[in-house]
């Protein structure tokens, strides 16, 4: 387990041209909309990934030719105060941490 760099690169295009736009396949925008994330507040999603997900423990899943791949699973509390559970993927290469994507995950029963 590890804690990833708080200054990780989260590409604007990853949020504004992929995660928050409706796609015919692997659409994540409807899932993110449950918590109030939209193209109009994409900066909030970036900030929440940094503040709510990045500080959590990261699990090394594999070494790839692109770098070390980590998974962080946690809760995102969106701008509308609804909580969604996400699994995020990060790649670490040459001391640079980059956000790859996120997936919906099942909530842990309480």
N, CA, C and O atoms as CSV, one atom per row, in Angstrom:
chain,resi,resn,atom,element,x,y,z
A,1,UNK,N,N,0.838,-1.186,0.000
A,1,UNK,CA,C,0.000,0.000,0.000
A,1,UNK,C,C,0.881,1.247,0.000
A,1,UNK,O,O,1.997,1.244,0.519
A,2,UNK,N,N,0.350,2.307,-0.594
A,2,UNK,CA,C,1.109,3.545,-0.705
A,2,UNK,C,C,0.145,4.730,-0.733
A,2,UNK,O,O,-1.055,4.572,-0.954
A,3,UNK,N,N,0.690,5.893,-0.508
A,3,UNK,CA,C,-0.051,7.132,-0.703
A,3,UNK,C,C,0.587,7.802,-1.912
A,3,UNK,O,O,1.799,8.012,-1.945
A,4,UNK,N,N,-0.231,8.138,-2.904
A,4,UNK,CA,C,0.304,8.723,-4.139
A,4,UNK,C,C,0.517,10.219,-3.993
A,4,UNK,O,O,-0.008,10.846,-3.073
A,5,UNK,N,N,1.283,10.777,-4.898
A,5,UNK,CA,C,1.651,12.191,-4.899
A,5,UNK,C,C,0.414,13.080,-5.011
A,5,UNK,O,O,-0.386,12.945,-5.937
A,6,UNK,N,N,0.277,13.984,-4.053
A,6,UNK,CA,C,-0.880,14.886,-4.058
A,6,UNK,C,C,-0.877,15.825,-5.257
A,6,UNK,O,O,-1.908,16.411,-5.588
A,7,UNK,N,N,0.265,15.971,-5.906
A,7,UNK,CA,C,0.371,16.823,-7.095
A,7,UNK,C,C,0.209,16.028,-8.386
A,7,UNK,O,O,0.723,16.419,-9.433
A,8,UNK,N,N,-0.501,14.923,-8.305
A,8,UNK,CA,C,-0.708,14.075,-9.480
A,8,UNK,C,C,-1.296,14.877,-10.631
A,8,UNK,O,O,-2.029,15.846,-10.431
A,9,UNK,N,N,-0.957,14.450,-11.835
A,9,UNK,CA,C,-1.487,15.079,-13.041
A,9,UNK,C,C,-2.874,14.495,-13.311
A,9,UNK,O,O,-3.039,13.286,-13.474
A,10,UNK,N,N,-3.861,15.384,-13.354
A,10,UNK,CA,C,-5.221,14.998,-13.737
A,10,UNK,C,C,-5.546,15.840,-14.964
A,10,UNK,O,O,-5.864,17.024,-14.859
A,11,UNK,N,N,-5.459,15.207,-16.126
A,11,UNK,CA,C,-5.625,15.943,-17.385
A,11,UNK,C,C,-7.046,16.491,-17.514
A,11,UNK,O,O,-8.024,15.766,-17.332
A,12,UNK,N,N,-7.139,17.782,-17.830
A,12,UNK,CA,C,-8.438,18.418,-18.029
A,12,UNK,C,C,-9.251,17.664,-19.075
A,12,UNK,O,O,-10.449,17.446,-18.897
A,13,UNK,N,N,-8.598,17.266,-20.167
A,13,UNK,CA,C,-9.295,16.558,-21.243
A,13,UNK,C,C,-9.904,15.241,-20.750
A,13,UNK,O,O,-10.956,14.828,-21.236
A,14,UNK,N,N,-9.256,14.588,-19.800
A,14,UNK,CA,C,-9.778,13.322,-19.272
A,14,UNK,C,C,-11.136,13.553,-18.616
A,14,UNK,O,O,-12.025,12.705,-18.693
A,15,UNK,N,N,-11.289,14.708,-17.973
A,15,UNK,CA,C,-12.542,15.031,-17.308
A,15,UNK,C,C,-13.567,15.607,-18.288
A,15,UNK,O,O,-14.723,15.185,-18.309
A,16,UNK,N,N,-13.132,16.565,-19.092
A,16,UNK,CA,C,-14.080,17.318,-19.930
A,16,UNK,C,C,-14.408,16.654,-21.266
A,16,UNK,O,O,-15.429,16.969,-21.877
A,17,UNK,N,N,-13.560,15.746,-21.721
A,17,UNK,CA,C,-13.822,15.109,-23.013
A,17,UNK,C,C,-14.056,13.611,-22.900
A,17,UNK,O,O,-14.244,12.929,-23.908
A,18,UNK,N,N,-14.044,13.095,-21.665
A,18,UNK,CA,C,-14.242,11.663,-21.490
A,18,UNK,C,C,-15.218,11.368,-20.340
A,18,UNK,O,O,-16.323,10.881,-20.579
A,19,UNK,N,N,-14.822,11.653,-19.120
A,19,UNK,CA,C,-15.638,11.239,-17.976
A,19,UNK,C,C,-16.976,11.965,-17.874
A,19,UNK,O,O,-17.974,11.365,-17.475
A,20,UNK,N,N,-17.008,13.237,-18.226
A,20,UNK,CA,C,-18.225,14.026,-18.010
A,20,UNK,C,C,-19.065,14.226,-19.268
A,20,UNK,O,O,-20.011,15.014,-19.256
A,21,UNK,N,N,-18.736,13.530,-20.345
A,21,UNK,CA,C,-19.569,13.614,-21.553
A,21,UNK,C,C,-20.225,12.257,-21.810
A,21,UNK,O,O,-19.603,11.211,-21.624
A,22,UNK,N,N,-21.495,12.288,-22.243
A,22,UNK,CA,C,-22.169,11.020,-22.553
A,22,UNK,C,C,-21.457,10.294,-23.688
A,22,UNK,O,O,-21.148,10.890,-24.720
A,23,UNK,N,N,-21.202,9.019,-23.493
A,23,UNK,CA,C,-20.529,8.211,-24.503
A,23,UNK,C,C,-21.395,7.002,-24.832
A,23,UNK,O,O,-22.121,6.510,-23.968
A,24,UNK,N,N,-21.327,6.512,-26.089
A,24,UNK,CA,C,-22.119,5.340,-26.438
A,24,UNK,C,C,-21.653,4.075,-25.716
A,24,UNK,O,O,-22.433,3.145,-25.511
A,25,UNK,N,N,-20.372,4.050,-25.333
A,25,UNK,CA,C,-19.817,2.876,-24.659
A,25,UNK,C,C,-19.037,3.342,-23.429
A,25,UNK,O,O,-18.342,4.357,-23.472
A,26,UNK,N,N,-19.159,2.597,-22.345
A,26,UNK,CA,C,-18.440,2.915,-21.107
A,26,UNK,C,C,-18.725,4.333,-20.597
A,26,UNK,O,O,-17.826,5.015,-20.106
A,27,UNK,N,N,-19.981,4.765,-20.719
A,27,UNK,CA,C,-20.371,6.105,-20.257
A,27,UNK,C,C,-20.277,6.187,-18.734
A,27,UNK,O,O,-20.809,5.334,-18.023
A,28,UNK,N,N,-19.606,7.204,-18.253
A,28,UNK,CA,C,-19.485,7.409,-16.811
A,28,UNK,C,C,-20.160,8.708,-16.384
A,28,UNK,O,O,-20.273,8.988,-15.190
A,29,UNK,N,N,-20.605,9.498,-17.351
A,29,UNK,CA,C,-21.178,10.806,-17.040
A,29,UNK,C,C,-22.469,10.690,-16.228
A,29,UNK,O,O,-22.705,11.497,-15.329
A,30,UNK,N,N,-23.307,9.695,-16.535
A,30,UNK,CA,C,-24.561,9.541,-15.777
A,30,UNK,C,C,-24.277,9.147,-14.334
A,30,UNK,O,O,-24.948,9.615,-13.414
A,31,UNK,N,N,-23.290,8.292,-14.139
A,31,UNK,CA,C,-22.899,7.889,-12.785
A,31,UNK,C,C,-22.392,9.102,-12.008
A,31,UNK,O,O,-22.795,9.316,-10.865
A,32,UNK,N,N,-21.515,9.894,-12.616
A,32,UNK,CA,C,-20.963,11.069,-11.939
A,32,UNK,C,C,-22.043,12.113,-11.679
A,32,UNK,O,O,-21.969,12.852,-10.698
A,33,UNK,N,N,-23.054,12.176,-12.562
A,33,UNK,CA,C,-24.153,13.130,-12.392
A,33,UNK,C,C,-24.966,12.840,-11.131
A,33,UNK,O,O,-25.579,13.751,-10.574
A,34,UNK,N,N,-24.982,11.585,-10.671
A,34,UNK,CA,C,-25.692,11.233,-9.430
A,34,UNK,C,C,-25.180,12.098,-8.281
A,34,UNK,O,O,-25.953,12.517,-7.420
A,35,UNK,N,N,-23.878,12.361,-8.274
A,35,UNK,CA,C,-23.265,13.169,-7.212
A,35,UNK,C,C,-23.209,14.653,-7.574
A,35,UNK,O,O,-22.689,15.463,-6.807
A,36,UNK,N,N,-23.749,15.010,-8.752
A,36,UNK,CA,C,-23.805,16.422,-9.133
A,36,UNK,C,C,-22.670,16.911,-9.995
A,36,UNK,O,O,-22.525,18.116,-10.201
A,37,UNK,N,N,-21.854,15.996,-10.509
A,37,UNK,CA,C,-20.742,16.409,-11.374
A,37,UNK,C,C,-21.224,16.535,-12.815
A,37,UNK,O,O,-21.868,15.630,-13.347
A,38,UNK,N,N,-20.905,17.672,-13.441
A,38,UNK,CA,C,-21.260,17.921,-14.839
A,38,UNK,C,C,-20.099,18.636,-15.517
A,38,UNK,O,O,-19.112,18.990,-14.871
A,39,UNK,N,N,-20.227,18.845,-16.820
A,39,UNK,CA,C,-19.195,19.603,-17.545
A,39,UNK,C,C,-19.062,21.016,-16.975
A,39,UNK,O,O,-17.980,21.602,-17.008
A,40,UNK,N,N,-20.158,21.558,-16.456
A,40,UNK,CA,C,-20.129,22.928,-15.932
A,40,UNK,C,C,-19.306,23.058,-14.653
A,40,UNK,O,O,-18.859,24.153,-14.314
A,41,UNK,N,N,-19.101,21.938,-13.935
A,41,UNK,CA,C,-18.314,22.027,-12.692
A,41,UNK,C,C,-17.183,20.995,-12.677
A,41,UNK,O,O,-16.866,20.423,-11.634
A,42,UNK,N,N,-16.584,20.766,-13.839
A,42,UNK,CA,C,-15.519,19.757,-13.941
A,42,UNK,C,C,-14.374,20.034,-12.969
A,42,UNK,O,O,-13.714,19.103,-12.506
A,43,UNK,N,N,-14.133,21.318,-12.656
A,43,UNK,CA,C,-13.048,21.653,-11.728
A,43,UNK,C,C,-13.328,21.072,-10.346
A,43,UNK,O,O,-12.401,20.718,-9.617
A,44,UNK,N,N,-14.620,20.973,-9.985
A,44,UNK,CA,C,-14.984,20.397,-8.686
A,44,UNK,C,C,-14.622,18.916,-8.643
A,44,UNK,O,O,-14.151,18.417,-7.620
A,45,UNK,N,N,-14.843,18.215,-9.755
A,45,UNK,CA,C,-14.472,16.804,-9.818
A,45,UNK,C,C,-12.964,16.654,-9.645
A,45,UNK,O,O,-12.506,15.784,-8.905
A,46,UNK,N,N,-12.200,17.490,-10.318
A,46,UNK,CA,C,-10.741,17.423,-10.166
A,46,UNK,C,C,-10.333,17.685,-8.714
A,46,UNK,O,O,-9.518,16.953,-8.152
A,47,UNK,N,N,-10.895,18.714,-8.120
A,47,UNK,CA,C,-10.561,19.047,-6.738
A,47,UNK,C,C,-10.951,17.907,-5.798
A,47,UNK,O,O,-10.195,17.562,-4.890
A,48,UNK,N,N,-12.127,17.325,-6.014
A,48,UNK,CA,C,-12.585,16.252,-5.130
A,48,UNK,C,C,-11.741,14.987,-5.287
A,48,UNK,O,O,-11.504,14.280,-4.307
A,49,UNK,N,N,-11.287,14.697,-6.501
A,49,UNK,CA,C,-10.378,13.561,-6.683
A,49,UNK,C,C,-9.098,13.791,-5.887
A,49,UNK,O,O,-8.586,12.874,-5.246
A,50,UNK,N,N,-8.589,15.011,-5.931
A,50,UNK,CA,C,-7.360,15.341,-5.200
A,50,UNK,C,C,-7.552,15.293,-3.684
A,50,UNK,O,O,-6.698,14.778,-2.961
A,51,UNK,N,N,-8.677,15.831,-3.206
A,51,UNK,CA,C,-8.881,15.975,-1.768
A,51,UNK,C,C,-9.509,14.754,-1.109
A,51,UNK,O,O,-9.238,14.468,0.058
A,52,UNK,N,N,-10.354,14.027,-1.856
A,52,UNK,CA,C,-11.089,12.924,-1.247
A,52,UNK,C,C,-10.536,11.541,-1.605
A,52,UNK,O,O,-10.680,10.603,-0.822
A,53,UNK,N,N,-9.911,11.403,-2.768
A,53,UNK,CA,C,-9.436,10.093,-3.221
A,53,UNK,C,C,-7.919,9.942,-3.088
A,53,UNK,O,O,-7.445,8.951,-2.532
A,54,UNK,N,N,-7.159,10.910,-3.591
A,54,UNK,CA,C,-5.689,10.794,-3.563
A,54,UNK,C,C,-5.093,10.548,-2.179
A,54,UNK,O,O,-4.097,9.831,-2.089
A,55,UNK,N,N,-5.642,11.101,-1.097
A,55,UNK,CA,C,-5.050,10.846,0.221
A,55,UNK,C,C,-5.272,9.412,0.731
A,55,UNK,O,O,-4.658,9.008,1.718
A,56,UNK,N,N,-6.141,8.648,0.067
A,56,UNK,CA,C,-6.416,7.280,0.507
A,56,UNK,C,C,-5.289,6.348,0.082
A,56,UNK,O,O,-4.479,6.686,-0.781
A,57,UNK,N,N,-5.250,5.176,0.696
A,57,UNK,CA,C,-4.198,4.215,0.367
A,57,UNK,C,C,-4.385,3.670,-1.041
A,57,UNK,O,O,-5.488,3.306,-1.450
A,58,UNK,N,N,-3.278,3.626,-1.767
A,58,UNK,CA,C,-3.265,3.110,-3.138
A,58,UNK,C,C,-2.687,1.705,-3.123
A,58,UNK,O,O,-1.721,1.420,-2.416
A,59,UNK,N,N,-3.293,0.842,-3.908
A,59,UNK,CA,C,-2.833,-0.540,-3.995
A,59,UNK,C,C,-2.162,-0.761,-5.346
A,59,UNK,O,O,-2.771,-0.536,-6.392
A,60,UNK,N,N,-0.917,-1.197,-5.322
A,60,UNK,CA,C,-0.195,-1.507,-6.557
A,60,UNK,C,C,-0.834,-2.740,-7.179
A,60,UNK,O,O,-0.937,-3.783,-6.534
A,61,UNK,N,N,-1.264,-2.620,-8.439
A,61,UNK,CA,C,-1.917,-3.756,-9.087
A,61,UNK,C,C,-1.019,-4.442,-10.101
A,61,UNK,O,O,-1.089,-5.659,-10.274
A,62,UNK,N,N,-0.170,-3.663,-10.777
A,62,UNK,CA,C,0.730,-4.287,-11.750
A,62,UNK,C,C,1.774,-3.300,-12.241
A,62,UNK,O,O,1.622,-2.082,-12.155
A,63,UNK,N,N,2.842,-3.889,-12.761
A,63,UNK,CA,C,3.881,-3.105,-13.437
A,63,UNK,C,C,3.611,-3.253,-14.929
A,63,UNK,O,O,3.491,-4.366,-15.441
A,64,UNK,N,N,3.518,-2.131,-15.614
A,64,UNK,CA,C,3.298,-2.182,-17.058
A,64,UNK,C,C,4.434,-1.444,-17.750
A,64,UNK,O,O,5.283,-0.835,-17.099
A,65,UNK,N,N,4.441,-1.505,-19.059
A,65,UNK,CA,C,5.458,-0.755,-19.804
A,65,UNK,C,C,5.245,0.745,-19.647
A,65,UNK,O,O,6.143,1.535,-19.936
A,66,UNK,N,N,4.051,1.140,-19.186
A,66,UNK,CA,C,3.751,2.560,-18.963
A,66,UNK,C,C,4.130,3.021,-17.565
A,66,UNK,O,O,4.208,4.222,-17.305
A,67,UNK,N,N,4.363,2.083,-16.670
A,67,UNK,CA,C,4.698,2.424,-15.293
A,67,UNK,C,C,3.979,1.528,-14.310
A,67,UNK,O,O,3.426,0.495,-14.687
A,68,UNK,N,N,3.988,1.925,-13.044
A,68,UNK,CA,C,3.316,1.153,-11.999
A,68,UNK,C,C,1.857,1.593,-11.940
A,68,UNK,O,O,1.556,2.784,-11.853
A,69,UNK,N,N,0.963,0.619,-11.988
A,69,UNK,CA,C,-0.464,0.901,-11.991
A,69,UNK,C,C,-1.017,0.709,-10.580
A,69,UNK,O,O,-0.818,-0.334,-9.957
A,70,UNK,N,N,-1.708,1.726,-10.093
A,70,UNK,CA,C,-2.296,1.701,-8.758
A,70,UNK,C,C,-3.806,1.869,-8.838
A,70,UNK,O,O,-4.335,2.468,-9.774
A,71,UNK,N,N,-4.491,1.321,-7.826
A,71,UNK,CA,C,-5.934,1.484,-7.690
A,71,UNK,C,C,-6.212,2.123,-6.338
A,71,UNK,O,O,-5.651,1.725,-5.317
A,72,UNK,N,N,-7.085,3.116,-6.350
A,72,UNK,CA,C,-7.589,3.698,-5.108
A,72,UNK,C,C,-9.111,3.628,-5.176
A,72,UNK,O,O,-9.723,4.137,-6.115
A,73,UNK,N,N,-9.709,3.000,-4.183
A,73,UNK,CA,C,-11.159,2.916,-4.104
A,73,UNK,C,C,-11.626,3.738,-2.919
A,73,UNK,O,O,-11.062,3.654,-1.828
A,74,UNK,N,N,-12.657,4.529,-3.142
A,74,UNK,CA,C,-13.157,5.351,-2.045
A,74,UNK,C,C,-14.456,6.032,-2.403
A,74,UNK,O,O,-14.989,5.857,-3.499
A,75,UNK,N,N,-14.958,6.813,-1.462
A,75,UNK,CA,C,-16.203,7.548,-1.647
A,75,UNK,C,C,-15.913,8.959,-2.119
A,75,UNK,O,O,-14.995,9.619,-1.632
A,76,UNK,N,N,-16.708,9.408,-3.071
A,76,UNK,CA,C,-16.669,10.797,-3.524
A,76,UNK,C,C,-17.967,11.446,-3.067
A,76,UNK,O,O,-19.055,10.971,-3.394
A,77,UNK,N,N,-17.854,12.515,-2.323
A,77,UNK,CA,C,-19.031,13.287,-1.940
A,77,UNK,C,C,-19.102,14.454,-2.916
A,77,UNK,O,O,-18.247,15.340,-2.919
A,78,UNK,N,N,-20.142,14.431,-3.744
A,78,UNK,CA,C,-20.247,15.411,-4.822
A,78,UNK,C,C,-20.788,16.745,-4.371
A,78,UNK,O,O,-21.111,16.937,-3.198
A,79,UNK,N,N,-20.887,17.680,-5.324
A,79,UNK,CA,C,-21.354,19.032,-5.017
A,79,UNK,C,C,-22.794,19.070,-4.497
A,79,UNK,O,O,-23.201,20.045,-3.865
A,80,UNK,N,N,-23.562,18.008,-4.763
A,80,UNK,CA,C,-24.936,17.960,-4.256
A,80,UNK,C,C,-25.034,17.164,-2.949
A,80,UNK,O,O,-26.129,16.844,-2.485
A,81,UNK,N,N,-23.874,16.851,-2.365
A,81,UNK,CA,C,-23.767,16.099,-1.099
A,81,UNK,C,C,-24.177,14.638,-1.202
A,81,UNK,O,O,-24.337,13.976,-0.176
A,82,UNK,N,N,-24.350,14.122,-2.405
A,82,UNK,CA,C,-24.596,12.691,-2.577
A,82,UNK,C,C,-23.239,11.997,-2.692
A,82,UNK,O,O,-22.286,12.552,-3.239
A,83,UNK,N,N,-23.171,10.776,-2.166
A,83,UNK,CA,C,-21.919,10.029,-2.157
A,83,UNK,C,C,-21.977,8.907,-3.188
A,83,UNK,O,O,-22.949,8.154,-3.251
A,84,UNK,N,N,-20.938,8.809,-3.982
A,84,UNK,CA,C,-20.788,7.692,-4.915
A,84,UNK,C,C,-19.466,6.997,-4.592
A,84,UNK,O,O,-18.515,7.631,-4.133
A,85,UNK,N,N,-19.419,5.709,-4.834
A,85,UNK,CA,C,-18.192,4.944,-4.561
A,85,UNK,C,C,-17.489,4.713,-5.886
A,85,UNK,O,O,-18.096,4.238,-6.846
A,86,UNK,N,N,-16.211,5.048,-5.935
A,86,UNK,CA,C,-15.447,4.941,-7.174
A,86,UNK,C,C,-14.176,4.131,-6.979
A,86,UNK,O,O,-13.598,4.066,-5.894
A,87,UNK,N,N,-13.773,3.523,-8.072
A,87,UNK,CA,C,-12.469,2.853,-8.152
A,87,UNK,C,C,-11.683,3.676,-9.161
A,87,UNK,O,O,-12.093,3.802,-10.315
A,88,UNK,N,N,-10.560,4.236,-8.735
A,88,UNK,CA,C,-9.754,5.071,-9.616
A,88,UNK,C,C,-8.456,4.361,-9.970
A,88,UNK,O,O,-7.910,3.595,-9.176
A,89,UNK,N,N,-7.978,4.629,-11.171
A,89,UNK,CA,C,-6.740,4.025,-11.670
A,89,UNK,C,C,-5.721,5.146,-11.874
A,89,UNK,O,O,-6.039,6.202,-12.420
A,90,UNK,N,N,-4.508,4.897,-11.431
A,90,UNK,CA,C,-3.411,5.867,-11.512
A,90,UNK,C,C,-2.171,5.145,-12.032
A,90,UNK,O,O,-1.977,3.959,-11.766
A,91,UNK,N,N,-1.333,5.869,-12.775
A,91,UNK,CA,C,-0.057,5.330,-13.268
A,91,UNK,C,C,1.063,6.209,-12.713
A,91,UNK,O,O,0.981,7.437,-12.745
A,92,UNK,N,N,2.102,5.562,-12.207
A,92,UNK,CA,C,3.268,6.291,-11.704
A,92,UNK,C,C,4.468,5.932,-12.573
A,92,UNK,O,O,4.842,4.765,-12.683
A,93,UNK,N,N,5.067,6.955,-13.190
A,93,UNK,CA,C,6.267,6.775,-14.018
A,93,UNK,C,C,7.262,7.877,-13.678
A,93,UNK,O,O,6.879,9.041,-13.562
A,94,UNK,N,N,8.503,7.531,-13.523
A,94,UNK,CA,C,9.557,8.535,-13.273
A,94,UNK,C,C,9.120,9.585,-12.256
A,94,UNK,O,O,9.304,10.784,-12.468
A,95,UNK,N,N,8.547,9.128,-11.165
A,95,UNK,CA,C,8.115,10.017,-10.081
A,95,UNK,C,C,6.952,10.932,-10.456
A,95,UNK,O,O,6.647,11.864,-9.712
A,96,UNK,N,N,6.291,10.686,-11.599
A,96,UNK,CA,C,5.109,11.459,-11.979
A,96,UNK,C,C,3.894,10.542,-11.851
A,96,UNK,O,O,3.867,9.442,-12.402
A,97,UNK,N,N,2.907,11.011,-11.124
A,97,UNK,CA,C,1.669,10.260,-10.938
A,97,UNK,C,C,0.611,10.863,-11.843
A,97,UNK,O,O,0.411,12.077,-11.859
A,98,UNK,N,N,-0.074,9.997,-12.607
A,98,UNK,CA,C,-1.119,10.461,-13.522
A,98,UNK,C,C,-2.419,9.712,-13.273
A,98,UNK,O,O,-2.432,8.499,-13.065
A,99,UNK,N,N,-3.520,10.473,-13.300
A,99,UNK,CA,C,-4.849,9.886,-13.216
A,99,UNK,C,C,-5.172,9.245,-14.561
A,99,UNK,O,O,-4.968,9.859,-15.608
A,100,UNK,N,N,-5.677,8.008,-14.537
A,100,UNK,CA,C,-6.038,7.307,-15.770
A,100,UNK,C,C,-7.544,7.334,-15.980
A,100,UNK,O,O,-8.018,7.822,-17.006
A,101,UNK,N,N,-8.303,6.813,-15.014
A,101,UNK,CA,C,-9.758,6.803,-15.151
A,101,UNK,C,C,-10.409,6.430,-13.833
A,101,UNK,O,O,-9.732,6.177,-12.835
A,102,UNK,N,N,-11.729,6.399,-13.846
A,102,UNK,CA,C,-12.466,5.912,-12.692
A,102,UNK,C,C,-13.626,5.054,-13.166
A,102,UNK,O,O,-14.090,5.165,-14.300
A,103,UNK,N,N,-14.078,4.198,-12.267
A,103,UNK,CA,C,-15.193,3.301,-12.524
A,103,UNK,C,C,-16.153,3.354,-11.336
A,103,UNK,O,O,-15.729,3.567,-10.200
A,104,UNK,N,N,-17.437,3.162,-11.598
A,104,UNK,CA,C,-18.375,2.996,-10.468
A,104,UNK,C,C,-18.034,1.692,-9.764
A,104,UNK,O,O,-17.618,0.727,-10.405
A,105,UNK,N,N,-18.207,1.661,-8.463
A,105,UNK,CA,C,-18.032,0.425,-7.723
A,105,UNK,C,C,-19.169,0.311,-6.720
A,105,UNK,O,O,-19.809,1.301,-6.364
A,106,UNK,N,N,-19.401,-0.881,-6.287
A,106,UNK,CA,C,-20.507,-1.114,-5.346
A,106,UNK,C,C,-20.153,-0.521,-3.977
A,106,UNK,O,O,-19.017,-0.617,-3.513
A,107,UNK,N,N,-21.126,0.073,-3.366
A,107,UNK,CA,C,-20.932,0.631,-2.020
A,107,UNK,C,C,-20.754,-0.516,-1.028
A,107,UNK,O,O,-21.333,-1.591,-1.186
A,108,UNK,N,N,-19.964,-0.270,-0.033
A,108,UNK,CA,C,-19.779,-1.241,1.033
A,108,UNK,C,C,-20.977,-1.143,1.958
A,108,UNK,O,O,-21.347,-0.052,2.393
A,109,UNK,N,N,-21.577,-2.271,2.254
A,109,UNK,CA,C,-22.739,-2.231,3.139
A,109,UNK,C,C,-22.308,-1.851,4.546
A,109,UNK,O,O,-21.249,-2.264,5.019
A,110,UNK,N,N,-23.132,-1.070,5.200
A,110,UNK,CA,C,-22.781,-0.589,6.537
A,110,UNK,C,C,-23.409,-1.447,7.602
A,110,UNK,O,O,-23.222,-1.191,8.791
